[in-house]
Amino acid sequence: MADVMASVTVRNLPDGVIQGIKSQARRHGTSMEAEIRDILERETMDRQLLLRLVEEEVRDQPRATTAEEVDRWIRSSRERTP
């Protein structure tokens, strides 16, 4: 059985966002649709990776995680994202 792909419609995006996506798509030689799909997939995967990293760190800690530690993990994850 083939995978069924969902469709999403996003309304009322600011012109600047649309222009930014068009520019990225041109630079990458892709369509806007492909660029948006890539952005969504990358963001989803980054968040899943971050959650796994946080879970691994927290599992081994004998104390509660501080807000500063969470902020550091988030910054670290964002710095790894191209």
N, CA, C and O atoms as a Tinker XYZ file with bonds, in Angstrom:
   328  protein
     1  N      0.835000   -1.176000    0.000000    73     2
     2  CA     0.000000    0.000000    0.000000    64     1     3
     3  C      0.882000    1.243000    0.000000    63     2     4     5
     4  O      1.826000    1.322000    0.786000    81     3
     5  N      0.598000    2.202000   -0.853000    73     3     6
     6  CA     1.399000    3.419000   -0.974000    64     5     7
     7  C      1.105000    4.367000    0.192000    63     6     8     9
     8  O     -0.006000    4.406000    0.721000    81     7
     9  N      2.140000    5.135000    0.579000    73     7    10
    10  CA     1.946000    6.145000    1.613000    64     9    11
    11  C      1.060000    7.258000    1.079000    63    10    12    13
    12  O      1.219000    7.693000   -0.062000    81    11
    13  N      0.134000    7.715000    1.896000    73    11    14
    14  CA    -0.726000    8.829000    1.524000    64    13    15
    15  C     -0.103000   10.097000    2.077000    63    14    16    17
    16  O      0.183000   10.192000    3.270000    81    15
    17  N      0.104000   11.062000    1.211000    73    15    18
    18  CA     0.708000   12.326000    1.628000    64    17    19
    19  C     -0.386000   13.350000    1.870000    63    18    20    21
    20  O     -1.307000   13.482000    1.065000    81    19
    21  N     -0.290000   14.065000    2.957000    73    19    22
    22  CA    -1.265000   15.091000    3.293000    64    21    23
    23  C     -0.923000   16.395000    2.588000    63    22    24    25
    24  O      0.231000   16.643000    2.238000    81    23
    25  N     -1.925000   17.211000    2.387000    73    23    26
    26  CA    -1.747000   18.554000    1.835000    64    25    27
    27  C     -2.102000   19.566000    2.901000    63    26    28    29
    28  O     -2.983000   19.335000    3.729000    81    27
    29  N     -1.408000   20.688000    2.872000    73    27    30
    30  CA    -1.649000   21.748000    3.842000    64    29    31
    31  C     -1.758000   23.068000    3.085000    63    30    32    33
    32  O     -0.976000   23.335000    2.172000    81    31
    33  N     -2.721000   23.882000    3.466000    73    31    34
    34  CA    -2.855000   25.221000    2.901000    64    33    35
    35  C     -2.558000   26.215000    4.006000    63    34    36    37
    36  O     -3.127000   26.137000    5.094000    81    35
    37  N     -1.662000   27.153000    3.722000    73    35    38
    38  CA    -1.314000   28.185000    4.699000    64    37    39
    39  C     -1.760000   29.527000    4.125000    63    38    40    41
    40  O     -1.322000   29.929000    3.047000    81    39
    41  N     -2.615000   30.197000    4.840000    73    39    42
    42  CA    -3.144000   31.479000    4.378000    64    41    43
    43  C     -2.516000   32.630000    5.142000    63    42    44    45
    44  O     -2.002000   32.463000    6.249000    81    43
    45  N     -2.571000   33.801000    4.525000    73    43    46
    46  CA    -2.196000   35.069000    5.171000    64    45    47
    47  C     -0.731000   35.149000    5.589000    63    46    48    49
    48  O     -0.410000   35.707000    6.638000    81    47
    49  N      0.154000   34.589000    4.767000    73    47    50
    50  CA     1.578000   34.749000    5.045000    64    49    51
    51  C      2.016000   36.154000    4.632000    63    50    52    53
    52  O      1.596000   36.650000    3.587000    81    51
    53  N      2.839000   36.785000    5.429000    73    51    54
    54  CA     3.332000   38.114000    5.059000    64    53    55
    55  C      4.135000   38.046000    3.754000    63    54    56    57
    56  O      4.777000   37.038000    3.458000    81    55
    57  N      4.087000   39.125000    2.991000    73    55    58
    58  CA     4.809000   39.181000    1.720000    64    57    59
    59  C      6.302000   38.905000    1.904000    63    58    60    61
    60  O      6.928000   38.267000    1.057000    81    59
    61  N      6.864000   39.385000    3.007000    73    59    62
    62  CA     8.291000   39.167000    3.253000    64    61    63
    63  C      8.643000   37.690000    3.382000    63    62    64    65
    64  O      9.709000   37.259000    2.944000    81    63
    65  N      7.746000   36.922000    3.984000    73    63    66
    66  CA     7.974000   35.478000    4.127000    64    65    67
    67  C      7.955000   34.818000    2.752000    63    66    68    69
    68  O      8.821000   34.006000    2.428000    81    67
    69  N      6.959000   35.177000    1.951000    73    67    70
    70  CA     6.847000   34.612000    0.602000    64    69    71
    71  C      8.083000   34.956000   -0.218000    63    70    72    73
    72  O      8.647000   34.089000   -0.886000    81    71
    73  N      8.507000   36.211000   -0.172000    73    71    74
    74  CA     9.687000   36.626000   -0.937000    64    73    75
    75  C     10.934000   35.884000   -0.460000    63    74    76    77
    76  O     11.778000   35.497000   -1.268000    81    75
    77  N     11.048000   35.687000    0.862000    73    75    78
    78  CA    12.189000   34.955000    1.408000    64    77    79
    79  C     12.225000   33.520000    0.922000    63    78    80    81
    80  O     13.285000   33.001000    0.574000    81    79
    81  N     11.068000   32.879000    0.898000    73    79    82
    82  CA    10.993000   31.486000    0.427000    64    81    83
    83  C     11.309000   31.414000   -1.056000    63    82    84    85
    84  O     12.013000   30.507000   -1.501000    81    83
    85  N     10.784000   32.379000   -1.835000    73    83    86
    86  CA    11.095000   32.414000   -3.274000    64    85    87
    87  C     12.595000   32.567000   -3.498000    63    86    88    89
    88  O     13.170000   31.901000   -4.359000    81    87
    89  N     13.225000   33.442000   -2.724000    73    87    90
    90  CA    14.672000   33.655000   -2.861000    64    89    91
    91  C     15.457000   32.393000   -2.519000    63    90    92    93
    92  O     16.387000   32.018000   -3.233000    81    91
    93  N     15.078000   31.746000   -1.430000    73    91    94
    94  CA    15.748000   30.498000   -1.046000    64    93    95
    95  C     15.575000   29.446000   -2.130000    63    94    96    97
    96  O     16.529000   28.753000   -2.485000    81    95
    97  N     14.374000   29.326000   -2.651000    73    95    98
    98  CA    14.100000   28.330000   -3.690000    64    97    99
    99  C     14.969000   28.596000   -4.922000    63    98   100   101
   100  O     15.529000   27.666000   -5.503000    81    99
   101  N     15.079000   29.848000   -5.312000    73    99   102
   102  CA    15.939000   30.189000   -6.461000    64   101   103
   103  C     17.389000   29.804000   -6.189000    63   102   104   105
   104  O     18.056000   29.213000   -7.038000    81   103
   105  N     17.869000   30.149000   -4.990000    73   103   106
   106  CA    19.271000   29.828000   -4.648000    64   105   107
   107  C     19.516000   28.327000   -4.643000    63   106   108   109
   108  O     20.597000   27.871000   -5.013000    81   107
   109  N     18.519000   27.562000   -4.228000    73   107   110
   110  CA    18.675000   26.108000   -4.158000    64   109   111
   111  C     18.244000   25.403000   -5.434000    63   110   112   113
   112  O     18.378000   24.184000   -5.547000    81   111
   113  N     17.726000   26.163000   -6.398000    73   111   114
   114  CA    17.299000   25.569000   -7.663000    64   113   115
   115  C     16.084000   24.670000   -7.518000    63   114   116   117
   116  O     15.960000   23.661000   -8.212000    81   115
   117  N     15.178000   25.048000   -6.602000    73   115   118
   118  CA    13.976000   24.244000   -6.368000    64   117   119
   119  C     12.738000   25.116000   -6.500000    63   118   120   121
   120  O     12.836000   26.333000   -6.656000    81   119
   121  N     11.589000   24.491000   -6.437000    73   119   122
   122  CA    10.329000   25.224000   -6.444000    64   121   123
   123  C     10.034000   25.719000   -5.027000    63   122   124   125
   124  O     10.642000   25.266000   -4.058000    81   123
   125  N      9.091000   26.657000   -4.927000    73   123   126
   126  CA     8.671000   27.109000   -3.597000    64   125   127
   127  C      8.098000   25.949000   -2.793000    63   126   128   129
   128  O      8.356000   25.826000   -1.596000    81   127
   129  N      7.323000   25.107000   -3.453000    73   127   130
   130  CA     6.728000   23.963000   -2.758000    64   129   131
   131  C      7.811000   23.052000   -2.182000    63   130   132   133
   132  O      7.722000   22.625000   -1.032000    81   131
   133  N      8.824000   22.761000   -2.981000    73   131   134
   134  CA     9.916000   21.904000   -2.509000    64   133   135
   135  C     10.675000   22.575000   -1.372000    63   134   136   137
   136  O     11.095000   21.914000   -0.422000    81   135
   137  N     10.848000   23.884000   -1.471000    73   135   138
   138  CA    11.566000   24.624000   -0.427000    64   137   139
   139  C     10.787000   24.593000    0.882000    63   138   140   141
   140  O     11.369000   24.378000    1.945000    81   139
   141  N      9.485000   24.805000    0.812000    73   139   142
   142  CA     8.649000   24.778000    2.016000    64   141   143
   143  C      8.659000   23.379000    2.625000    63   142   144   145
   144  O      8.741000   23.231000    3.844000    81   143
   145  N      8.577000   22.365000    1.787000    73   143   146
   146  CA     8.610000   20.983000    2.280000    64   145   147
   147  C      9.929000   20.725000    3.003000    63   146   148   149
   148  O      9.941000   20.125000    4.078000    81   147
   149  N     11.032000   21.172000    2.422000    73   147   150
   150  CA    12.350000   20.982000    3.037000    64   149   151
   151  C     12.430000   21.703000    4.385000    63   150   152   153
   152  O     12.942000   21.148000    5.357000    81   151
   153  N     11.930000   22.928000    4.443000    73   151   154
   154  CA    11.960000   23.690000    5.698000    64   153   155
   155  C     11.160000   22.956000    6.777000    63   154   156   157
   156  O     11.629000   22.804000    7.905000    81   155
   157  N      9.970000   22.510000    6.433000    73   155   158
   158  CA     9.128000   21.811000    7.413000    64   157   159
   159  C      9.770000   20.505000    7.873000    63   158   160   161
   160  O      9.768000   20.197000    9.065000    81   159
   161  N     10.317000   19.740000    6.934000    73   159   162
   162  CA    10.968000   18.476000    7.309000    64   161   163
   163  C     12.179000   18.728000    8.195000    63   162   164   165
   164  O     12.375000   18.041000    9.198000    81   163
   165  N     12.994000   19.716000    7.822000    73   163   166
   166  CA    14.206000   20.020000    8.589000    64   165   167
   167  C     13.848000   20.479000    9.999000    63   166   168   169
   168  O     14.462000   20.034000   10.968000    81   167
   169  N     12.871000   21.356000   10.123000    73   167   170
   170  CA    12.469000   21.848000   11.439000    64   169   171
   171  C     11.909000   20.730000   12.307000    63   170   172   173
   172  O     12.190000   20.669000   13.504000    81   171
   173  N     11.130000   19.862000   11.716000    73   171   174
   174  CA    10.559000   18.740000   12.461000    64   173   175
   175  C     11.662000   17.804000   12.937000    63   174   176   177
   176  O     11.660000   17.377000   14.091000    81   175
   177  N     12.597000   17.486000   12.061000    73   175   178
   178  CA    13.681000   16.581000   12.421000    64   177   179
   179  C     14.575000   17.211000   13.481000    63   178   180   181
   180  O     15.011000   16.521000   14.402000    81   179
   181  N     14.861000   18.530000   13.368000    73   179   182
   182  CA    15.692000   19.209000   14.361000    64   181   183
   183  C     15.054000   19.136000   15.739000    63   182   184   185
   184  O     15.746000   18.908000   16.732000    81   183
   185  N     13.746000   19.326000   15.808000    73   183   186
   186  CA    13.055000   19.286000   17.089000    64   185   187
   187  C     13.069000   17.868000   17.671000    63   186   188   189
   188  O     13.224000   17.692000   18.879000    81   187
   189  N     12.909000   16.871000   16.819000    73   187   190
   190  CA    12.956000   15.492000   17.301000    64   189   191
   191  C     14.351000   15.163000   17.833000    63   190   192   193
   192  O     14.487000   14.518000   18.872000    81   191
   193  N     15.379000   15.607000   17.120000    73   191   194
   194  CA    16.752000   15.399000   17.584000    64   193   195
   195  C     16.970000   16.097000   18.917000    63   194   196   197
   196  O     17.551000   15.516000   19.834000    81   195
   197  N     16.509000   17.333000   19.033000    73   195   198
   198  CA    16.677000   18.083000   20.275000    64   197   199
   199  C     15.985000   17.369000   21.436000    63   198   200   201
   200  O     16.544000   17.270000   22.528000    81   199
   201  N     14.785000   16.879000   21.204000    73   199   202
   202  CA    14.078000   16.163000   22.264000    64   201   203
   203  C     14.838000   14.920000   22.702000    63   202   204   205
   204  O     14.916000   14.626000   23.895000    81   203
   205  N     15.401000   14.185000   21.740000    73   203   206
   206  CA    16.187000   12.996000   22.097000    64   205   207
   207  C     17.418000   13.380000   22.916000    63   206   208   209
   208  O     17.748000   12.713000   23.896000    81   207
   209  N     18.103000   14.468000   22.509000    73   207   210
   210  CA    19.283000   14.913000   23.252000    64   209   211
   211  C     18.914000   15.317000   24.675000    63   210   212   213
   212  O     19.610000   14.959000   25.625000    81   211
   213  N     17.833000   16.055000   24.821000    73   211   214
   214  CA    17.395000   16.483000   26.151000    64   213   215
   215  C     17.040000   15.267000   27.005000    63   214   216   217
   216  O     17.429000   15.186000   28.170000    81   215
   217  N     16.299000   14.323000   26.421000    73   215   218
   218  CA    15.932000   13.118000   27.161000    64   217   219
   219  C     17.159000   12.353000   27.634000    63   218   220   221
   220  O     17.188000   11.859000   28.762000    81   219
   221  N     18.176000   12.251000   26.777000    73   219   222
   222  CA    19.400000   11.539000   27.165000    64   221   223
   223  C     20.111000   12.254000   28.309000    63   222   224   225
   224  O     20.585000   11.619000   29.251000    81   223
   225  N     20.180000   13.589000   28.217000    73   223   226
   226  CA    20.853000   14.360000   29.269000    64   225   227
   227  C     20.101000   14.267000   30.596000    63   226   228   229
   228  O     20.707000   14.069000   31.649000    81   227
   229  N     18.798000   14.408000   30.537000    73   227   230
   230  CA    17.989000   14.418000   31.755000    64   229   231
   231  C     17.988000   13.054000   32.428000    63   230   232   233
   232  O     18.011000   12.957000   33.655000    81   231
   233  N     17.962000   12.002000   31.618000    73   231   234
   234  CA    17.907000   10.635000   32.164000    64   233   235
   235  C     19.068000   10.364000   33.125000    63   234   236   237
   236  O     18.894000    9.659000   34.119000    81   235
   237  N     20.238000   10.915000   32.840000    73   235   238
   238  CA    21.428000   10.623000   33.633000    64   237   239
   239  C     21.677000   11.634000   34.758000    63   238   240   241
   240  O     22.673000   11.523000   35.472000    81   239
   241  N     20.799000   12.600000   34.922000    73   239   242
   242  CA    21.031000   13.630000   35.937000    64   241   243
   243  C     20.342000   13.282000   37.250000    63   242   244   245
   244  O     19.177000   12.887000   37.266000    81   243
   245  N     21.074000   13.432000   38.348000    73   243   246
   246  CA    20.476000   13.161000   39.654000    64   245   247
   247  C     19.648000   14.344000   40.160000    63   246   248   249
   248  O     19.065000   14.265000   41.242000    81   247
   249  N     19.587000   15.434000   39.399000    73   247   250
   250  CA    18.860000   16.629000   39.831000    64   249   251
   251  C     18.002000   17.151000   38.678000    63   250   252   253
   252  O     18.122000   16.681000   37.546000    81   251
   253  N     17.155000   18.106000   38.965000    73   251   254
   254  CA    16.285000   18.694000   37.942000    64   253   255
   255  C     17.114000   19.552000   36.976000    63   254   256   257
   256  O     18.119000   20.152000   37.358000    81   255
   257  N     16.672000   19.592000   35.741000    73   255   258
   258  CA    17.326000   20.413000   34.727000    64   257   259
   259  C     16.944000   21.869000   34.932000    63   258   260   261
   260  O     15.787000   22.174000   35.221000    81   259
   261  N     17.923000   22.780000   34.784000    73   259   262
   262  CA    17.646000   24.205000   34.948000    64   261   263
   263  C     17.226000   24.820000   33.619000    63   262   264   265
   264  O     17.476000   24.257000   32.554000    81   263
   265  N     16.591000   25.970000   33.695000    73   263   266
   266  CA    16.182000   26.693000   32.484000    64   265   267
   267  C     17.406000   27.064000   31.652000    63   266   268   269
   268  O     17.347000   27.049000   30.422000    81   267
   269  N     18.497000   27.391000   32.303000    73   267   270
   270  CA    19.725000   27.754000   31.587000    64   269   271
   271  C     20.253000   26.571000   30.777000    63   270   272   273
   272  O     20.739000   26.752000   29.660000    81   271
   273  N     20.163000   25.377000   31.328000    73   271   274
   274  CA    20.609000   24.191000   30.606000    64   273   275
   275  C     19.739000   23.937000   29.372000    63   274   276   277
   276  O     20.253000   23.601000   28.304000    81   275
   277  N     18.447000   24.094000   29.520000    73   275   278
   278  CA    17.547000   23.905000   28.388000    64   277   279
   279  C     17.854000   24.940000   27.311000    63   278   280   281
   280  O     17.920000   24.608000   26.128000    81   279
   281  N     18.042000   26.197000   27.720000    73   279   282
   282  CA    18.388000   27.250000   26.753000    64   281   283
   283  C     19.688000   26.918000   26.027000    63   282   284   285
   284  O     19.797000   27.137000   24.821000    81   283
   285  N     20.662000   26.396000   26.745000    73   283   286
   286  CA    21.943000   26.032000   26.142000    64   285   287
   287  C     21.770000   24.912000   25.118000    63   286   288   289
   288  O     22.380000   24.949000   24.050000    81   287
   289  N     20.946000   23.922000   25.436000    73   287   290
   290  CA    20.687000   22.819000   24.493000    64   289   291
   291  C     20.004000   23.346000   23.230000    63   290   292   293
   292  O     20.335000   22.935000   22.118000    81   291
   293  N     19.045000   24.263000   23.414000    73   291   294
   294  CA    18.335000   24.827000   22.259000    64   293   295
   295  C     19.311000   25.603000   21.380000    63   294   296   297
   296  O     19.315000   25.434000   20.160000    81   295
   297  N     20.134000   26.448000   21.986000    73   295   298
   298  CA    21.124000   27.205000   21.198000    64   297   299
   299  C     22.080000   26.273000   20.480000    63   298   300   301
   300  O     22.410000   26.492000   19.314000    81   299
   301  N     22.522000   25.245000   21.162000    73   299   302
   302  CA    23.449000   24.279000   20.569000    64   301   303
   303  C     22.818000   23.594000   19.357000    63   302   304   305
   304  O     23.472000   23.409000   18.331000    81   303
   305  N     21.561000   23.225000   19.481000    73   303   306
   306  CA    20.859000   22.569000   18.374000    64   305   307
   307  C     20.720000   23.528000   17.200000    63   306   308   309
   308  O     20.905000   23.120000   16.054000    81   307
   309  N     20.403000   24.775000   17.454000    73   307   310
   310  CA    20.241000   25.757000   16.382000    64   309   311
   311  C     21.553000   26.045000   15.685000    63   310   312   313
   312  O     21.575000   26.281000   14.477000    81   311
   313  N     22.653000   26.028000   16.431000    73   311   314
   314  CA    23.970000   26.290000   15.829000    64   313   315
   315  C     24.374000   25.166000   14.880000    63   314   316   317
   316  O     25.130000   25.397000   13.936000    81   315
   317  N     23.878000   23.950000   15.120000    73   315   318
   318  CA    24.195000   22.815000   14.231000    64   317   319
   319  C     23.372000   22.825000   12.959000    63   318   320   321
   320  O     23.719000   22.150000   11.990000    81   319
   321  N     22.274000   23.591000   12.948000    73   319   322
   322  CA    21.387000   23.632000   11.790000    64   321   323
   323  C     21.989000   24.538000   10.729000    63   322   324   325
   324  O     22.309000   25.692000   11.012000    81   323
   325  N     22.151000   24.022000    9.484000    73   323   326
   326  CA    22.750000   24.867000    8.436000    64   325   327
   327  C     21.905000   26.052000    8.075000    63   326   328
   328  O     22.286000   26.843000    7.212000    81   327
